[in-house]
Amino acid sequence: MHRFLTVFRGLASTLVLLSSVVLLPAAQAQMPQPPEVAARSYLLLDITANQILAARDIDSPVEPASLTKLMTEYLVFDALKSKKITLKQTFPVSERAWKMPGSRMFIDPKMQVPVEDLIKGMIVQSGNDATMALAEGVGGTAENFVKLMNEQAKALGMKSTAYKNPEGLTEPGHTTTARDLSILSTRLMQDFPDYMGFSAIKKYRYPGTPAANDTNRNTLLFRDPTVDGLKTGHTAAAGYCMIATAKRDFPNLGATGASGGRRLVAIVLGATSDSARANESQKLLNWGYTAFEAVKLFDAGQAVVSPAVWKGKSSTVKLGRPEAIVIAVPAGSAAKVQTQVARPDPLVAPYTRGQALGTLKVNVGGETMVDIPLVALETVEEAGILGRAWDSIRLWIK
């Protein structure tokens, strides 16, 4: 068996490139050109494939306005998941929460409001009063909650985000980027699927509050049945912002994701009006679904390769991903996909399940589309003394 070895001086290991049987065509793959988007910055992410399909100025600092509430959601959902709080539990409404300016749920200090209703008020009505009540209820104080927000942002890898408040009102130093918002949106949906139904609620108001204040500001929920979230935001400084996510069925994905759907997220920041942010988000979503097609390369837990292992109780180790490996490629180019695996050689045990052990490199028409980390799908324990000694001799001869 032929191996293509790329030797890096100073490294003890060598990368082995194993070509797939799919042949590359002579022509280069033509990447689809995204539509014109009327916004300061934007990003279109294929969640299913974990690929950015289109983007502009995604690392430029921006004010997040009420998109800030997605991090507040994250911490509230985490408290629910860990059973620190419950949906039926009630929180008091402080004077500070009651007097919050901007969008409101219209709650007051005479009320004890269930957490479930506060979440709906924060998401559907974008209520700053509901958000403050949740922040104080989960964090003890708003200031402590903001500290938790920044710690969580750091833990998620949001390197360019700094929070100053839980609701998103303009404040010096309260900034993020489109890239960081894509990280937060992805993790919010992945980590708390049981609570994402809140983002799809079209109408809600707390009993006794104004009937006219009952409509979700995400107008795409009323236009596109495949849209089920996530959040809008607006301040004078931030402009009109939206993070819209949709899931559409694609039979070729099989059982990938819930009901075999393909999920995209469109982030539009700094549009000029409510209708503009919705129109530009819809434009991006529609383009992403038509300009790119999803291709499933491997099932969840399926071995991409099973290379030999030295000094282990097992002679091989399966490399793959615990979830299905799906890629997004330009429409009509699925037949041009080529894959390569780059991994250390030799592989010497022990290895633990989930340990990173290589990369699946995906090319389409000669252009690199994405590099996908591969992990050990099983634990390979170290062999006994005799087994290790024998393999040491074999490696030396090799």
Phi and psi in degrees as a GROMACS rama.xvg file:
@    title "Ramachandran Plot"
@    xaxis  label "Phi"
@    yaxis  label "Psi"
@TYPE xy
-82.6134  139.5  HIS-2
-125.231  138.02  ARG-3
-100.488  113.845  PHE-4
-106.844  128.879  LEU-5
-113.184  114.937  THR-6
-100.235  126.625  VAL-7
-104.77  116.087  PHE-8
-59.9833  135.41  ARG-9
93.1291  -11.8455  GLY-10
-100.827  141.387  LEU-11
-76.4756  -27.3521  ALA-12
-100.7  164.037  SER-13
-123.428  142.186  THR-14
-88.7499  132.56  LEU-15
-108.055  125.008  VAL-16
-101.942  115.8  LEU-17
-108.09  110.369  LEU-18
-75.5818  144.686  SER-19
-79.1718  173.093  SER-20
-83.0249  -7.00324  VAL-21
-77.2457  130.522  VAL-22
-90.6613  143.229  LEU-23
-79.6696  136.701  LEU-24
-74.8467  163.599  PRO-25
-70.2745  -35.0187  ALA-26
-76.37  146.064  ALA-27
-78.2334  145.257  GLN-28
-69.2304  134.932  ALA-29
-93.7685  117.906  GLN-30
-75.4601  133.421  MET-31
-62.7023  141.37  PRO-32
-88.4317  125.253  GLN-33
-67.3824  159.906  PRO-34
-71.6815  164.532  PRO-35
-69.7036  130.018  GLU-36
-120.623  120.712  VAL-37
-84.396  83.9415  ALA-38
-162.953  160.976  ALA-39
-65.0955  -44.3471  ARG-40
-150.081  156.738  SER-41
-154.034  162.992  TYR-42
-153.587  135.042  LEU-43
-117.932  118.399  LEU-44
-116.775  130.579  LEU-45
-87.5357  104.519  ASP-46
-65.5095  -41.1759  ILE-47
-61.6386  -39.8001  THR-48
-96.1012  -9.39105  ALA-49
56.112  48.9996  ASN-50
-131.124  139.302  GLN-51
-81.1328  123.239  ILE-52
-94.2706  -31.0491  LEU-53
-157.774  149.375  ALA-54
-165.279  153.854  ALA-55
-149.89  127.081  ARG-56
53.1304  45.5243  ASP-57
-78.2149  -7.95985  ILE-58
-110.258  8.7694  ASP-59
-79.7506  133.316  SER-60
-64.8392  136.492  PRO-61
-138.795  158.169  VAL-62
-82.2889  131.109  GLU-63
-84.9616  -10.0459  PRO-64
48.6703  -136.091  ALA-65
-75.831  -2.46848  SER-66
-64.1572  -17.2095  LEU-67
-53.4127  -33.7959  THR-68
-63.8102  -17.9775  LYS-69
-63.7064  -36.2211  LEU-70
-72.1661  -36.5892  MET-71
-61.6274  -42.8282  THR-72
-56.3377  -46.7894  GLU-73
-55.7442  -47.0005  TYR-74
-70.3492  -36.7003  LEU-75
-66.7237  -44.6044  VAL-76
-63.9415  -36.437  PHE-77
-64.6429  -39.3584  ASP-78
-66.0214  -35.7609  ALA-79
-67.5087  -46.2516  LEU-80
-62.6948  -37.1001  LYS-81
-87.0008  3.60399  SER-82
64.1898  26.1883  LYS-83
-74.0775  -28.7071  LYS-84
-136.475  169.615  ILE-85
-128.503  161.395  THR-86
-65.1526  -32.7648  LEU-87
-83.1275  -16.3146  LYS-88
-60.6996  143.593  GLN-89
-103.633  146.076  THR-90
-115.419  144.274  PHE-91
-74.0194  161.526  PRO-92
-108.92  110.972  VAL-93
-76.0166  165.449  SER-94
-58.6954  -39.2597  GLU-95
-62.0778  -44.9371  ARG-96
-64.062  -43.127  ALA-97
-60.569  -37.1593  TRP-98
-92.0547  8.79584  LYS-99
-60.8357  130.703  MET-100
-77.8616  173.296  PRO-101
82.2992  -153.97  GLY-102
-59.4371  139.751  SER-103
-138.92  154.112  ARG-104
-91.2612  -17.3407  MET-105
69.957  53.3886  PHE-106
-106.002  158.589  ILE-107
-140.173  169.851  ASP-108
-62.6363  -13.2421  PRO-109
-77.286  -10.2515  LYS-110
-99.0625  148.2  MET-111
-116.028  109.813  GLN-112
-106.263  129.742  VAL-113
-59.7412  145.451  PRO-114
-55.1781  -41.7684  VAL-115
-57.3416  -41.8355  GLU-116
-71.7026  -36.0526  ASP-117
-63.4408  -39.0046  LEU-118
-63.0516  -44.3735  ILE-119
-63.1456  -40.485  LYS-120
-64.9461  -35.5186  GLY-121
-70.756  -40.2018  MET-122
-87.0931  -50.7685  ILE-123
-72.4411  -48.8483  VAL-124
-96.3541  -4.06517  GLN-125
55.4434  37.6589  SER-126
-68.5336  119.834  GLY-127
-70.4783  -29.0436  ASN-128
-68.6239  -42.7256  ASP-129
-63.8141  -39.9843  ALA-130
-64.0897  -42.9758  THR-131
-65.7495  -40.1627  MET-132
-61.7479  -40.6261  ALA-133
-67.311  -42.5708  LEU-134
-61.4574  -43.3642  ALA-135
-69.9896  -35.513  GLU-136
-69.9302  -36.7763  GLY-137
-86.2918  -40.9003  VAL-138
-96.7977  -8.23824  GLY-139
89.1391  -51.5697  GLY-140
-136.446  159.11  THR-141
-62.8571  -37.4524  ALA-142
-64.3016  -42.3215  GLU-143
-67.5647  -36.5421  ASN-144
-63.6409  -41.2245  PHE-145
-62.1762  -37.0066  VAL-146
-60.8867  -42.5472  LYS-147
-64.1539  -37.0879  LEU-148
-60.3376  -46.3003  MET-149
-69.2447  -35.8311  ASN-150
-64.6974  -40.4838  GLU-151
-68.4451  -39.2361  GLN-152
-58.7191  -43.766  ALA-153
-63.5415  -42.5442  LYS-154
-64.2508  -31.9875  ALA-155
-81.8224  -8.94878  LEU-156
88.3538  20.4832  GLY-157
-84.5015  86.0021  MET-158
-75.7259  -16.9375  LYS-159
-118.39  27.7338  SER-160
-116.668  136.39  THR-161
-137.994  124.733  ALA-162
-101.22  140.095  TYR-163
-116.64  -15.7004  LYS-164
-155.146  166.002  ASN-165
-87.9803  -10.0554  PRO-166
-108.874  -26.6976  GLU-167
106.823  6.60452  GLY-168
-63.721  149.63  LEU-169
-60.0577  129.339  THR-170
-155.57  137.114  GLU-171
-54.2047  130.679  PRO-172
86.7751  -2.01696  GLY-173
-88.4697  91.922  HIS-174
-140.738  162.096  THR-175
-153.704  -168.815  THR-176
-138.13  164.645  THR-177
-62.1185  -37.8644  ALA-178
-62.5848  -46.0542  ARG-179
-64.6554  -37.1114  ASP-180
-65.4156  -31.3895  LEU-181
-69.0548  -36.851  SER-182
-63.9643  -47.4123  ILE-183
-62.9086  -44.7702  LEU-184
-61.3357  -44.172  SER-185
-61.826  -48.912  THR-186
-67.898  -35.3392  ARG-187
-59.0988  -45.2329  LEU-188
-73.4898  -36.6392  MET-189
-73.6691  -39.5378  GLN-190
-82.6475  -25.7768  ASP-191
-133.953  56.8291  PHE-192
-60.7041  -28.8751  PRO-193
-68.8898  -17.8674  ASP-194
-109.366  1.44292  TYR-195
-74.7019  -12.4158  MET-196
-61.8779  -23.9542  GLY-197
-58.8208  -35.6996  PHE-198
-70.4792  -16.3361  SER-199
-97.9609  0.140113  ALA-200
-69.5952  124.791  ILE-201
-86.4186  -38.9527  LYS-202
-131.451  134.894  LYS-203
-166.644  143.097  TYR-204
-153.087  148.069  ARG-205
-76.4986  139.506  TYR-206
-52.3157  131.898  PRO-207
91.7544  -5.97141  GLY-208
-97.0535  164.892  THR-209
-56.1447  131.027  PRO-210
-63.8638  -29.647  ALA-211
-71.8099  -14.1541  ALA-212
-98.9468  55.8617  ASN-213
-126.179  6.89288  ASP-214
-111.643  132.46  THR-215
-63.1574  134.705  ASN-216
-75.99  -8.22131  ARG-217
-81.6028  91.7433  ASN-218
-67.9726  -17.5906  THR-219
-67.1474  -22.098  LEU-220
-61.3133  -27.8069  LEU-221
-92.4549  -14.6381  PHE-222
-100.126  -41.5012  ARG-223
-121.872  111.678  ASP-224
-65.5437  -13.1026  PRO-225
-88.253  -10.511  THR-226
-83.8179  129.98  VAL-227
-135.337  26.4556  ASP-228
163.547  -174.227  GLY-229
-118.975  -51.5538  LEU-230
-164.4  151.983  LYS-231
-116.33  166.383  THR-232
-156.949  150.408  GLY-233
-159.401  129.644  HIS-234
-141.862  167.474  THR-235
-60.1962  -38.0354  ALA-236
-76.0918  -37.1696  ALA-237
-84.1147  -22.9537  ALA-238
76.5356  -163.35  GLY-239
-95.8009  124.084  TYR-240
-124.189  153.741  CYS-241
-155.081  139.292  MET-242
-117.297  109.928  ILE-243
-113.017  133.233  ALA-244
-124.995  143.751  THR-245
-137.596  152.898  ALA-246
-130.101  122.465  LYS-247
-122.377  145.191  ARG-248
-76.0666  133.938  ASP-249
-135.392  105.497  PHE-250
-55.9568  -31.0877  PRO-251
-68.4374  -11.2722  ASN-252
-84.3962  -5.78952  LEU-253
59.5067  -129.046  GLY-254
-90.6001  11.5195  ALA-255
-64.1915  125.516  THR-256
69.2836  179.372  GLY-257
-67.0741  122.759  ALA-258
56.5183  26.1034  SER-259
72.8993  22.835  GLY-260
-84.6196  161.556  GLY-261
-113.543  123.039  ARG-262
-107.878  131.753  ARG-263
-119.064  154.903  LEU-264
-130.001  126.84  VAL-265
-110.234  126.073  ALA-266
-114.33  117.111  ILE-267
-122.168  121.403  VAL-268
-122.637  133.52  LEU-269
76.1661  36.5952  GLY-270
-76.8671  168.895  ALA-271
-92.0284  -12.0346  THR-272
-160.107  167.929  SER-273
-58.3482  -47.009  ASP-274
-67.9031  -34.2981  SER-275
-66.1308  -43.9577  ALA-276
-64.207  -36.1651  ARG-277
-69.9971  -44.265  ALA-278
-64.6701  -42.458  ASN-279
-69.0353  -36.4079  GLU-280
-65.8385  -44.5131  SER-281
-62.1223  -40.9412  GLN-282
-59.2595  -44.7816  LYS-283
-65.0404  -45.4154  LEU-284
-60.8941  -48.2097  LEU-285
-62.0453  -41.3648  ASN-286
-63.5316  -43.5094  TRP-287
-61.3665  -38.6679  GLY-288
-74.0783  -27.93  TYR-289
-95.5925  -33.916  THR-290
-79.3256  -23.4471  ALA-291
-125.127  147.475  PHE-292
-118.301  151.054  GLU-293
-93.7374  136.235  ALA-294
-126.622  123.217  VAL-295
-89.4248  119.97  LYS-296
-90.5612  -39.5648  LEU-297
-145.69  145.777  PHE-298
-73.1647  164.316  ASP-299
-59.2907  128.788  ALA-300
77.4815  1.54292  GLY-301
-80.5701  138.109  GLN-302
-72.7206  125.573  ALA-303
-76.8837  -43.6196  VAL-304
-145.341  158.629  VAL-305
-131.537  74.5573  SER-306
-72.6776  162.924  PRO-307
-69.5276  146.356  ALA-308
-121.165  137.673  VAL-309
-101.01  148.743  TRP-310
60.6278  29.8071  LYS-311
-119.138  161.772  GLY-312
-68.8092  -24.7948  LYS-313
-107.78  148.092  SER-314
-86.091  -12.7227  SER-315
-138.801  166.419  THR-316
-136.27  135.414  VAL-317
-86.2528  127.117  LYS-318
-109.684  134.108  LEU-319
-174.909  -149.315  GLY-320
-133.281  145.369  ARG-321
-67.2104  -24.7098  PRO-322
-105.226  164.24  GLU-323
-61.1779  144.713  ALA-324
-95.9289  110.953  ILE-325
-122.085  139.493  VAL-326
-125.044  154.796  ILE-327
-106.378  124.756  ALA-328
-127.282  157.253  VAL-329
-53.4065  137.67  PRO-330
-52.5834  131.226  ALA-331
88.6585  1.58916  GLY-332
-111.07  14.4266  SER-333
-59.2555  -33.4136  ALA-334
-72.8578  -10.0281  ALA-335
-96.8006  5.95545  LYS-336
-73.0083  133.689  VAL-337
-128.667  141.299  GLN-338
-122.871  149.702  THR-339
-135.845  149.894  GLN-340
-113.616  126.162  VAL-341
-108.033  124.634  ALA-342
-148.92  159.337  ARG-343
-65.9561  149.429  PRO-344
-146.661  126.325  ASP-345
-82.8979  160.824  PRO-346
-94.7706  118.855  LEU-347
-117.931  119.82  VAL-348
-62.0625  157.083  ALA-349
-93.5964  159.322  PRO-350
-135.431  141.146  TYR-351
-102.695  151.492  THR-352
-59.2991  131.908  ARG-353
91.1095  -5.07559  GLY-354
-72.2544  132.3  GLN-355
-65.4799  128.977  ALA-356
-141.556  28.1027  LEU-357
149.84  -175.212  GLY-358
-140.547  136.911  THR-359
-94.7635  114.788  LEU-360
-97.4844  124.047  LYS-361
-110.132  123.592  VAL-362
-118.84  145.751  ASN-363
-129.459  115.323  VAL-364
59.3256  31.3372  GLY-365
90.2851  -6.27352  GLY-366
-103.306  133.736  GLU-367
-70.9626  124.604  THR-368
-94.8842  -46.4408  MET-369
-163.915  149.294  VAL-370
-111.129  124.103  ASP-371
-113.227  119.182  ILE-372
-63.173  137.512  PRO-373
-108.425  146.405  LEU-374
-127.174  161.957  VAL-375
-69.6329  126.954  ALA-376
-85.8688  -4.59374  LEU-377
-151.972  157.716  GLU-378
-83.1828  134.645  THR-379
-117.076  108.806  VAL-380
-78.8672  157.226  GLU-381
-68.8023  140.039  GLU-382
-71.9426  171.464  ALA-383
-71.3838  -179.492  GLY-384
-59.2049  -45.1332  ILE-385
-65.7118  -42.1305  LEU-386
-62.8743  -42.7924  GLY-387
-65.7497  -40.0323  ARG-388
-64.2898  -43.2059  ALA-389
-63.3814  -44.0274  TRP-390
-68.3302  -29.7856  ASP-391
-62.8013  -41.4328  SER-392
-65.2265  -44.3134  ILE-393
-62.8083  -41.3997  ARG-394
-64.4888  -39.159  LEU-395
-64.9566  -41.1664  TRP-396
-65.6761  -40.6634  ILE-397
